[in-house]
């Protein structure tokens, strides 16, 4: 029930004392909890903003405990706010925390304040509900969440951690503690971690915790300006149509650290994307999958000196559709095998611009399907980008160097254009060994519009120490390839010295002109030969 404070005032002229009941006047609920407005207590549970407007504040430096759950903004049209602020100010909730159930809720922890809960946290619980939780300032912290933490359940939820604050989101033992961002069909969740703040979605009691984005809803995770997020496992797993889930990691010092794996995949009509940019980092202790489920798709974009490290395997387009874009100095390092399209998968990978790199320590497989499960791969390297494959010699069950096209179609494409510094470059592949499978491997050149090339300009496409099995299906040695109005002579065996070989592309005249040049050269050689012979017999 609502509680009312009574204030007695004296009407001097009449000599009367009249009680005036004021709804919503501040009152002390316990040692340091101040309540105002529409606050309902029921069996140890507390609702701030049941149907109207209410607030709860702890800012006097005291430690306080609530015996039951705490709700902010319960019914449609209600508004509940909470504040825990200042060093020594604490609020321990022995139960569930809900912020924005069907109404509007706000809960702020600031200036060194602390709060905790033993139960589930739900920010934006029901359709129409809007919840916002903010933890801000050095020393400010929140701990708890039980084994479930929802940001955007069926409603709209926003969680922001900033300015060196911290959250330990999952605290209880469970088979699979889960941190949800946009969990249900009508839910949308936004999580912002920035300016030196830390969000830890692991748990003290389980190594199986999961950060799950878009189970049925949509959401975004933004890590910026030196923020850090710790996760055991991450899945962007969108099951419906029209959903969007995105992870953005941007800014120097910003980091997403994953103790196990990350999977990025969305159902038909939905999008799942991870963007890493502006010197931010993603470190993954096991494997990364992008587009790993039949019918699903996913995208990983690394740009502007952002970096991603996979300490085991990397898959793009395994069973599903995957895209990988590495541009403007971005980098991807794979400590084991890199797979571009694998078993029925479709993958497109771009490594473009000076300083943009993709490397694998063990095998680098492009279009590596199996009989009955062909893969389709495109690897586009250009404008100064570099792909580095290992130096292993190809053999069954071991590293291949760079292997291309097994029972499928794979395209190795090189884009010639400005590398970002004004230099025209194609970029290239470093491969300790270059191996062809029995599928169809296509070589393609693309010349950016506006680029001007000169005759005899030469581009090294692949550096390799060993070439095995076949050539590209569409290009034999000394073949002619045209692109962008230019004609290129493709050569497989240009000796670089030291036993190293290379695949090169050299700008030459049009085929008809080239034939005349070659014939003219032959005629000159013959003429000189005749002249030498004539002088010999003189």
C-alpha positions as a printed NumPy array, in Angstrom:
array([[  0.   ,   0.   ,   0.   ],
       [  1.049,   3.627,  -0.469],
       [  2.421,   5.407,   2.562],
       [  1.623,   9.051,   3.394],
       [  3.424,  11.511,   5.625],
       [  1.39 ,  13.849,   7.828],
       [  2.49 ,  17.447,   8.251],
       [  0.656,  19.611,  10.861],
       [  0.477,  23.382,  10.33 ],
       [ -1.152,  26.068,  12.493],
       [ -3.664,  28.455,  10.975],
       [ -2.87 ,  31.425,  13.227],
       [ -6.001,  33.448,  12.544],
       [ -8.334,  30.653,  13.562],
       [ -6.163,  29.137,  16.243],
       [ -6.508,  25.723,  14.6  ],
       [ -4.023,  22.946,  13.935],
       [ -4.821,  21.211,  10.619],
       [ -3.179,  17.941,   9.463],
       [ -2.136,  17.976,   5.795],
       [ -1.372,  14.615,   4.142],
       [  1.374,  14.891,   1.526],
       [  1.836,  11.971,  -0.856],
       [  5.434,  11.472,  -1.948],
       [  7.253,  13.441,   0.721],
       [ 10.744,  12.024,   1.443],
       [ 10.843,   9.537,   4.301],
       [ 13.455,   7.334,   5.936],
       [ 12.619,   3.693,   5.219],
       [ 15.59 ,   2.227,   7.106],
       [ 18.987,   3.372,   8.351],
       [ 20.017,   5.074,   5.111],
       [ 17.279,   4.43 ,   2.531],
       [ 15.208,   7.477,   1.66 ],
       [ 11.925,   6.881,  -0.19 ],
       [  9.676,   9.34 ,  -1.932],
       [  6.392,   9.132,  -3.796],
       [  4.861,   5.885,  -4.969],
       [  6.765,   3.189,  -3.05 ],
       [  5.073,  -0.056,  -2.049],
       [  6.382,  -2.562,   0.514],
       [  5.002,  -6.093,   0.518],
       [  6.483,  -8.955,   2.477],
       [  9.998,  -7.59 ,   2.296],
       [  9.682,  -6.847,  -1.408],
       [  9.803,  -3.25 ,  -2.546],
       [  8.314,  -1.629,  -5.666],
       [  9.352,   1.9  ,  -6.555],
       [  6.784,   3.285,  -8.981],
       [  3.945,   0.769,  -8.752],
       [  1.442,   2.841, -10.701],
       [  2.78 ,   6.356, -10.215],
       [  6.126,   8.061,  -9.633],
       [  8.472,   6.973,  -6.885],
       [ 12.136,   7.106,  -5.888],
       [ 14.608,   5.374,  -3.605],
       [ 17.958,   6.883,  -2.573],
       [ 21.007,   5.785,  -0.611],
       [ 23.622,   8.533,  -0.493],
       [ 24.63 ,   8.986,   3.131],
       [ 27.552,   6.542,   3.217],
       [ 25.676,   3.745,   4.988],
       [ 25.335,   0.049,   4.131],
       [ 21.749,  -1.114,   3.701],
       [ 20.035,  -4.42 ,   2.955],
       [ 16.662,  -5.278,   1.463],
       [ 15.225,  -8.664,   2.491],
       [ 13.447,  -9.24 ,  -0.835],
       [ 13.254,  -8.188,  -4.453],
       [ 13.412,  -4.603,  -5.748],
       [ 11.304,  -3.3  ,  -8.677],
       [ 11.411,   0.039, -10.505],
       [  8.494,   1.049, -12.788],
       [  6.054,  -1.825, -12.375],
       [  2.905,  -0.99 , -14.331],
       [  2.413,   0.857, -17.603],
       [  2.635,   4.602, -17.035],
       [  4.631,   4.295, -13.83 ],
       [  8.11 ,   5.679, -13.191],
       [ 10.541,   4.393, -10.587],
       [ 14.064,   5.678,  -9.944],
       [ 16.84 ,   4.486,  -7.686],
       [ 20.177,   6.034,  -6.684],
       [ 23.094,   4.649,  -4.696],
       [ 25.773,   7.313,  -4.576],
       [ 28.932,   8.132,  -2.662],
       [ 31.739,   6.219,  -0.979],
       [ 30.367,   3.878,   1.679],
       [ 26.831,   3.977,   0.285],
       [ 25.686,   0.393,  -0.304],
       [ 22.493,  -1.469,  -1.14 ],
       [ 22.33 ,  -5.264,  -0.912],
       [ 19.245,  -6.84 ,  -2.484],
       [ 18.379, -10.34 ,  -1.33 ],
       [ 16.428, -11.298,  -4.429],
       [ 15.56 , -10.178,  -7.957],
       [ 16.215,  -6.701,  -9.393],
       [ 13.848,  -5.503, -12.12 ],
       [ 14.285,  -2.086, -13.731],
       [ 11.416,  -1.133, -16.076],
       [  8.886,  -3.964, -15.865],
       [  5.925,  -2.569, -17.81 ],
       [  6.651,   1.053, -16.918],
       [  9.814,   3.147, -16.875],
       [ 12.642,   2.376, -14.481],
       [ 16.041,   3.911, -13.794],
       [ 18.697,   2.685, -11.392],
       [ 21.973,   4.591, -10.947],
       [ 25.083,   3.696,  -8.956],
       [ 27.591,   6.557,  -8.872],
       [ 30.516,   8.265,  -7.144],
       [ 31.813,   5.133,  -5.42 ],
       [ 28.438,   3.663,  -4.464],
       [ 27.922,  -0.112,  -4.484],
       [ 24.952,  -2.396,  -5.028],
       [ 24.448,  -6.141,  -5.268],
       [ 21.748,  -8.734,  -5.754],
       [ 21.474, -12.465,  -5.177],
       [ 18.836, -12.976,  -7.86 ],
       [ 18.163, -12.375, -11.532],
       [ 18.524,  -8.896, -13.034],
       [ 16.044,  -7.837, -15.722],
       [ 16.344,  -4.402, -17.369],
       [ 13.335,  -3.761, -19.657],
       [ 11.321,  -6.836, -18.77 ],
       [  7.878,  -6.695, -20.393],
       [  6.607,  -5.341, -23.726],
       [  6.347,  -1.56 , -23.377],
       [  8.691,  -1.516, -20.396],
       [ 11.822,   0.644, -20.539],
       [ 14.695,   0.141, -18.132],
       [ 17.985,   1.968, -17.722],
       [ 20.792,   1.016, -15.376],
       [ 23.886,   3.211, -15.028],
       [ 27.054,   2.425, -13.053],
       [ 29.438,   5.362, -13.238],
       [ 32.521,   6.714, -11.49 ],
       [ 35.668,   5.244, -10.01 ],
       [ 34.877,   2.764,  -7.227],
       [ 31.238,   2.427,  -8.25 ],
       [ 30.233,  -1.21 ,  -8.679],
       [ 27.432,  -3.69 ,  -9.064],
       [ 27.737,  -7.39 ,  -8.277],
       [ 25.243, -10.166,  -8.737],
       [ 22.637, -11.171, -11.215],
       [ 22.238, -14.716,  -9.956],
       [ 22.526, -17.002, -12.966],
       [ 20.559, -14.775, -15.398],
       [ 21.09 , -11.15 , -16.387],
       [ 18.693,  -9.699, -18.995],
       [ 19.175,  -6.427, -20.84 ],
       [ 16.07 ,  -6.067, -23.024],
       [ 13.899,  -9.047, -22.085],
       [ 10.574,  -8.364, -23.809],
       [ 11.038,  -4.616, -23.404],
       [ 13.774,  -2.075, -24.048],
       [ 16.781,  -2.197, -21.756],
       [ 19.981,  -0.146, -21.527],
       [ 22.967,  -0.93 , -19.314],
       [ 25.832,   1.583, -19.189],
       [ 29.097,   1.141, -17.286],
       [ 31.493,   4.076, -17.531],
       [ 34.277,   6.145, -15.994],
       [ 36.215,   3.292, -14.319],
       [ 33.142,   1.672, -12.745],
       [ 32.68 ,  -2.117, -12.758],
       [ 30.05 ,  -4.841, -12.943],
       [ 30.361,  -8.521, -12.081],
       [ 27.197,  -9.644, -13.811],
       [ 26.789, -13.331, -12.925],
       [ 27.419, -14.599,  -9.42 ],
       [ 25.541, -17.857,  -8.903],
       [ 26.346, -21.434,  -9.827],
       [ 24.265, -22.916, -12.637],
       [ 24.622, -25.328, -15.533],
       [ 24.891, -22.35 , -17.899],
       [ 24.757, -18.856, -16.392],
       [ 23.629, -16.515, -19.169],
       [ 23.959, -12.778, -19.784],
       [ 21.266, -11.858, -22.375],
       [ 21.204,  -8.831, -24.657],
       [ 17.828,  -8.692, -26.456],
       [ 16.49 , -12.065, -25.393],
       [ 12.857, -12.188, -26.562],
       [ 11.041, -11.307, -29.786],
       [  9.976,  -7.807, -28.737],
       [ 13.106,  -7.106, -26.716],
       [ 15.938,  -4.736, -27.572],
       [ 19.005,  -4.483, -25.39 ],
       [ 21.892,  -2.   , -25.43 ],
       [ 25.037,  -2.406, -23.347],
       [ 27.632,   0.4  , -23.247],
       [ 31.012,  -0.113, -21.597],
       [ 33.353,   2.856, -21.865],
       [ 36.027,   5.087, -20.405],
       [ 37.999,   2.541, -18.409],
       [ 34.961,   0.646, -17.117],
       [ 34.812,  -3.155, -16.868],
       [ 31.873,  -5.521, -17.44 ],
       [ 32.585,  -9.091, -16.371],
       [ 29.956, -11.532, -17.667],
       [ 31.769, -14.593, -16.381],
       [ 30.906, -16.167, -13.056],
       [ 32.89 , -17.136, -10.005],
       [ 31.248, -20.555,  -9.899],
       [ 31.148, -21.796, -13.48 ],
       [ 33.443, -21.898, -16.511],
       [ 30.4  , -22.396, -18.736],
       [ 28.86 , -18.916, -18.599],
       [ 27.523, -17.44 , -21.836],
       [ 26.967, -13.967, -23.259],
       [ 24.026, -14.469, -25.62 ],
       [ 22.977, -11.715, -28.021],
       [ 19.628, -11.847, -29.749],
       [ 18.228, -15.207, -28.736],
       [ 14.955, -14.026, -30.259],
       [ 15.339, -10.252, -29.955],
       [ 17.888,  -7.653, -31.056],
       [ 20.639,  -5.727, -29.357],
       [ 24.045,  -4.115, -29.375],
       [ 27.167,  -4.23 , -27.266],
       [ 29.347,  -1.111, -27.475],
       [ 32.855,  -1.204, -25.993],
       [ 34.565,   2.126, -26.451],
       [ 37.144,   4.613, -25.196],
       [ 39.098,   2.084, -23.149],
       [ 36.223,  -0.023, -21.879],
       [ 36.663,  -3.761, -21.286],
       [ 34.276,  -6.722, -21.417],
       [ 35.178, -10.186, -20.148],
       [ 33.227, -13.201, -21.363],
       [ 33.593, -16.963, -21.147],
       [ 31.678, -17.69 , -24.385],
       [ 29.763, -15.441, -26.8  ],
       [ 26.998, -16.386, -29.214],
       [ 25.238, -14.   , -31.551],
       [ 22.422, -16.333, -32.4  ],
       [ 19.396, -14.789, -34.102],
       [ 16.607, -17.244, -34.778],
       [ 13.955, -14.988, -36.298],
       [ 13.722, -12.576, -39.24 ],
       [ 14.33 ,  -8.831, -39.15 ],
       [ 16.57 ,  -8.918, -36.088],
       [ 19.885,  -7.121, -35.7  ],
       [ 22.655,  -7.749, -33.2  ],
       [ 25.982,  -5.942, -33.279],
       [ 29.161,  -5.839, -31.222],
       [ 31.222,  -2.651, -31.65 ],
       [ 34.703,  -2.528, -30.136],
       [ 36.362,   0.804, -30.835],
       [ 39.032,   3.103, -29.464],
       [ 42.538,   2.643, -28.104],
       [ 42.55 ,   0.438, -25.003],
       [ 39.086,  -0.958, -25.663],
       [ 39.082,  -4.739, -25.381],
       [ 36.762,  -7.712, -25.641],
       [ 38.396, -10.699, -23.95 ],
       [ 36.852, -14.128, -24.531],
       [ 38.078, -17.083, -22.487],
       [ 36.507, -19.647, -24.803],
       [ 34.841, -19.12 , -28.202],
       [ 32.689, -16.632, -30.126],
       [ 30.072, -17.597, -32.749],
       [ 28.538, -14.973, -35.06 ],
       [ 25.486, -16.123, -37.031],
       [ 22.004, -14.823, -37.883],
       [ 18.957, -16.421, -39.465],
       [ 17.567, -15.432, -42.856],
       [ 16.523, -11.781, -42.92 ],
       [ 18.564, -10.904, -39.817],
       [ 22.085,  -9.567, -39.338],
       [ 24.867, -10.483, -36.917],
       [ 27.965,  -8.287, -37.008],
       [ 31.15 ,  -7.697, -35.033],
       [ 33.067,  -4.466, -35.727],
       [ 36.58 ,  -3.889, -34.35 ],
       [ 38.19 ,  -0.53 , -35.114],
       [ 40.432,   2.361, -34.098],
       [ 43.173,   0.372, -32.286],
       [ 40.693,  -1.705, -30.26 ],
       [ 41.381,  -5.406, -29.667],
       [ 39.491,  -8.682, -29.437],
       [ 41.332, -11.617, -27.894],
       [ 39.833, -15.086, -28.137],
       [ 41.433, -18.031, -26.361],
       [ 39.938, -20.762, -28.549],
       [ 38.115, -20.51 , -31.904],
       [ 36.067, -17.939, -33.812],
       [ 33.153, -18.87 , -36.095],
       [ 31.519, -16.393, -38.49 ],
       [ 28.494, -17.816, -40.336],
       [ 28.678, -21.328, -38.915],
       [ 25.11 , -22.616, -39.226],
       [ 23.214, -23.786, -42.318],
       [ 21.108, -20.904, -43.656],
       [ 22.685, -18.378, -41.297],
       [ 25.103, -15.541, -42.008],
       [ 27.569, -13.446, -40.047],
       [ 30.104, -10.66 , -40.563],
       [ 33.372,  -9.628, -38.919],
       [ 34.821,  -6.217, -39.839],
       [ 38.295,  -5.186, -38.661],
       [ 39.418,  -1.686, -39.618],
       [ 41.608,   1.295, -38.73 ],
       [ 44.287,  -0.706, -36.86 ],
       [ 41.804,  -2.797, -34.918],
       [ 43.059,  -6.308, -34.173],
       [ 41.556,  -9.74 , -33.535],
       [ 43.454, -12.749, -32.203],
       [ 42.155, -16.33 , -32.342],
       [ 44.33 , -18.635, -30.276],
       [ 42.96 , -21.72 , -32.012],
       [ 41.038, -22.002, -35.317],
       [ 39.191, -19.359, -37.328],
       [ 36.197, -20.21 , -39.541],
       [ 34.353, -17.885, -41.888],
       [ 31.502, -19.484, -43.837],
       [ 31.335, -22.932, -42.261],
       [ 27.994, -24.444, -43.349],
       [ 26.558, -20.897, -43.521],
       [ 27.511, -17.588, -45.162],
       [ 30.331, -15.546, -43.691],
       [ 32.09 , -12.318, -44.578],
       [ 35.361, -10.972, -43.239],
       [ 36.628,  -7.479, -44.007],
       [ 40.106,  -6.358, -42.934],
       [ 40.865,  -2.791, -44.025],
       [ 42.958,   0.285, -43.214],
       [ 45.583,  -1.461, -41.133],
       [ 43.321,  -3.984, -39.403],
       [ 44.746,  -7.385, -38.494],
       [ 43.599, -10.933, -37.813],
       [ 46.029, -13.427, -36.279],
       [ 45.122, -17.117, -36.179],
       [ 47.282, -19.351, -34.001],
       [ 46.08 , -22.551, -35.671],
       [ 44.073, -23.165, -38.888],
       [ 42.224, -20.515, -40.914],
       [ 39.256, -21.743, -42.973],
       [ 37.648, -19.584, -45.663],
       [ 34.467, -21.478, -46.658],
       [ 34.207, -24.973, -45.247],
       [ 31.659, -27.75 , -45.974],
       [ 28.698, -26.196, -47.824],
       [ 29.749, -22.757, -46.658],
       [ 30.094, -19.538, -48.624],
       [ 32.72 , -16.992, -47.621],
       [ 33.982, -13.657, -48.896],
       [ 37.165, -12.265, -47.337],
       [ 38.706,  -8.861, -48.123],
       [ 42.193,  -7.889, -46.949],
       [ 42.631,  -4.39 , -48.332],
       [ 44.96 ,  -1.468, -47.648],
       [ 48.522,  -0.982, -46.438],
       [ 49.082,  -2.621, -43.06 ],
       [ 45.983,  -4.821, -43.361],
       [ 46.979,  -8.395, -42.582],
       [ 45.566, -11.872, -42.074],
       [ 47.856, -14.661, -40.921],
       [ 47.651, -18.289, -39.859],
       [ 50.295, -20.345, -38.086],
       [ 49.168, -23.786, -39.255],
       [ 47.009, -24.368, -42.348],
       [ 45.356, -21.675, -44.45 ],
       [ 42.507, -23.277, -46.404],
       [ 40.515, -21.39 , -49.05 ],
       [ 37.41 , -23.212, -50.277],
       [ 37.96 , -26.538, -48.558],
       [ 34.788, -28.568, -48.74 ],
       [ 34.292, -32.28 , -49.193],
       [ 32.532, -34.491, -51.756],
       [ 28.82 , -33.699, -51.585],
       [ 29.449, -30.623, -49.45 ],
       [ 31.167, -28.085, -51.698],
       [ 32.319, -24.739, -50.392],
       [ 32.514, -21.44 , -52.281],
       [ 35.254, -19.036, -51.302],
       [ 36.553, -15.656, -52.428],
       [ 39.768, -14.256, -50.98 ],
       [ 40.385, -10.692, -52.159],
       [ 43.809,  -9.243, -51.331],
       [ 44.694,  -5.781, -52.532],
       [ 45.846,  -2.205, -52.166],
       [ 48.796,  -3.276, -50.046],
       [ 47.035,  -5.87 , -47.913],
       [ 48.96 ,  -9.029, -47.036],
       [ 47.858, -12.603, -46.328],
       [ 50.468, -14.806, -44.65 ],
       [ 50.147, -18.56 , -44.844],
       [ 52.471, -20.945, -42.98 ],
       [ 55.675, -22.369, -44.36 ],
       [ 54.669, -26.021, -44.007],
       [ 55.095, -28.298, -46.999],
       [ 51.789, -29.822, -48.142],
       [ 51.075, -33.367, -47.075],
       [ 48.031, -35.27 , -45.892],
       [ 47.089, -34.41 , -42.321],
       [ 49.649, -31.651, -41.937],
       [ 50.005, -27.997, -42.827],
       [ 49.437, -27.063, -46.448],
       [ 50.805, -23.572, -46.499],
       [ 47.977, -22.055, -48.505],
       [ 45.59 , -24.639, -49.967],
       [ 42.876, -23.737, -52.419],
       [ 39.814, -25.475, -53.892],
       [ 39.022, -28.989, -52.738],
       [ 35.872, -30.33 , -54.47 ],
       [ 34.534, -26.793, -54.752],
       [ 35.07 , -23.346, -56.267],
       [ 37.563, -20.876, -54.841],
       [ 38.591, -17.481, -56.213],
       [ 41.824, -15.746, -55.304],
       [ 41.322, -12.132, -56.323],
       [ 43.803,  -9.275, -56.239],
       [ 42.665,  -5.645, -56.269],
       [ 45.149,  -3.118, -57.658],
       [ 44.647,   0.348, -56.243],
       [ 45.83 ,   3.065, -53.868],
       [ 47.117,   1.474, -50.669],
       [ 46.177,   4.539, -48.655],
       [ 49.492,   6.333, -48.981],
       [ 49.233,   7.268, -52.638],
       [ 51.139,   4.182, -53.786],
       [ 49.465,   1.828, -56.258],
       [ 49.779,  -1.73 , -55.005],
       [ 48.103,  -5.106, -55.421],
       [ 48.932,  -6.563, -52.041],
       [ 50.045, -10.19 , -51.989],
       [ 49.977, -13.602, -50.36 ],
       [ 53.019, -15.01 , -48.544],
       [ 52.786, -18.797, -48.708],
       [ 55.384, -21.308, -47.651],
       [ 53.659, -23.697, -50.046],
       [ 50.797, -23.217, -52.484],
       [ 48.612, -26.272, -52.969],
       [ 45.652, -26.875, -55.309],
       [ 42.902, -29.36 , -54.592],
       [ 40.81 , -31.086, -57.253],
       [ 38.211, -28.301, -57.287],
       [ 38.119, -25.209, -59.477],
       [ 40.518, -22.442, -58.498],
       [ 40.075, -19.091, -60.259],
       [ 42.573, -16.221, -60.407],
       [ 41.147, -12.742, -60.929],
       [ 42.532,  -9.208, -61.085],
       [ 40.555,  -6.046, -60.369],
       [ 41.88 ,  -2.558, -61.147],
       [ 40.253,   0.239, -59.16 ],
       [ 38.641,   2.958, -61.23 ],
       [ 40.818,   6.052, -61.541],
       [ 44.063,   4.125, -61.131],
       [ 46.724,   4.768, -63.788],
       [ 49.23 ,   2.038, -64.562],
       [ 52.342,   2.217, -66.728],
       [ 53.632,  -0.344, -69.18 ],
       [ 55.794,  -2.987, -67.495],
       [ 54.413,  -2.232, -64.029],
       [ 54.872,  -5.505, -62.182],
       [ 52.903,  -6.807, -59.198],
       [ 53.9  ,  -9.796, -57.083],
       [ 50.672, -11.596, -56.247],
       [ 51.995, -14.653, -54.424],
       [ 55.392, -15.278, -52.828],
       [ 55.898, -18.993, -52.408],
       [ 58.623, -21.56 , -51.975],
       [ 56.759, -24.546, -53.366],
       [ 53.957, -24.928, -55.905],
       [ 52.097, -28.224, -55.939],
       [ 49.6  , -30.062, -58.065],
       [ 47.95 , -27.665, -60.54 ],
       [ 47.591, -24.079, -61.64 ],
       [ 44.534, -21.886, -61.528],
       [ 41.861, -23.318, -63.79 ],
       [ 41.566, -20.158, -65.877],
       [ 45.268, -19.213, -66.066],
       [ 48.229, -21.134, -67.437],
       [ 51.778, -19.89 , -67.229],
       [ 52.405, -16.834, -69.453],
       [ 48.666, -16.331, -69.913],
       [ 47.052, -12.973, -70.636],
       [ 44.466, -11.501, -68.235],
       [ 42.601,  -8.24 , -68.872],
       [ 41.074,  -5.964, -66.246],
       [ 40.173,  -2.291, -65.994],
       [ 41.317,  -1.6  , -69.528],
       [ 44.76 ,  -3.092, -68.863],
       [ 46.359,  -6.303, -70.059],
       [ 48.496,  -8.389, -67.705],
       [ 50.965, -11.154, -68.375],
       [ 50.656, -13.799, -65.642],
       [ 53.814, -15.682, -64.801],
       [ 54.124, -18.517, -62.297],
       [ 57.855, -18.975, -62.154],
       [ 59.547, -15.636, -61.902],
       [ 62.757, -16.271, -60.011],
       [ 63.154, -13.891, -57.065],
       [ 66.526, -15.279, -56.1  ],
       [ 67.452, -17.498, -53.179],
       [ 65.261, -20.316, -54.503],
       [ 62.069, -18.311, -53.976],
       [ 59.382, -18.175, -56.629],
       [ 56.46 , -15.851, -57.232],
       [ 53.225, -15.469, -59.137],
       [ 53.388, -12.105, -60.876],
       [ 51.225,  -9.872, -63.04 ],
       [ 52.95 ,  -7.47 , -65.452],
       [ 51.25 ,  -4.74 , -67.462],
       [ 51.806,  -5.449, -71.176],
       [ 50.325,  -4.185, -74.473],
       [ 47.018,  -5.5  , -75.799],
       [ 47.272,  -9.088, -77.087],
       [ 47.453,  -8.071, -80.778],
       [ 50.095,  -5.457, -80.076],
       [ 51.914,  -7.844, -77.796],
       [ 52.103, -10.393, -80.625],
       [ 53.587,  -7.751, -82.909],
       [ 56.079,  -6.774, -80.232],
       [ 57.068, -10.4  , -79.758],
       [ 57.328, -10.951, -83.543],
       [ 59.284,  -7.729, -83.889],
       [ 61.613,  -8.86 , -81.162],
       [ 62.102, -12.184, -82.914],
       [ 62.776, -10.37 , -86.218],
       [ 65.373,  -8.174, -84.56 ],
       [ 67.059, -11.177, -83.039],
       [ 67.111, -12.939, -86.406],
       [ 68.431,  -9.853, -88.176],
       [ 71.201,  -9.513, -85.646],
       [ 71.929, -13.185, -85.969],
       [ 72.14 , -12.861, -89.751],
       [ 74.385,  -9.853, -89.425],
       [ 76.676, -11.783, -87.128],
       [ 76.695, -14.712, -89.529],
       [ 77.393, -12.451, -92.481],
       [ 80.297, -10.815, -90.762],
       [ 81.586, -14.242, -89.695],
       [ 81.782, -15.469, -93.281],
       [ 83.186, -12.232, -94.591]])
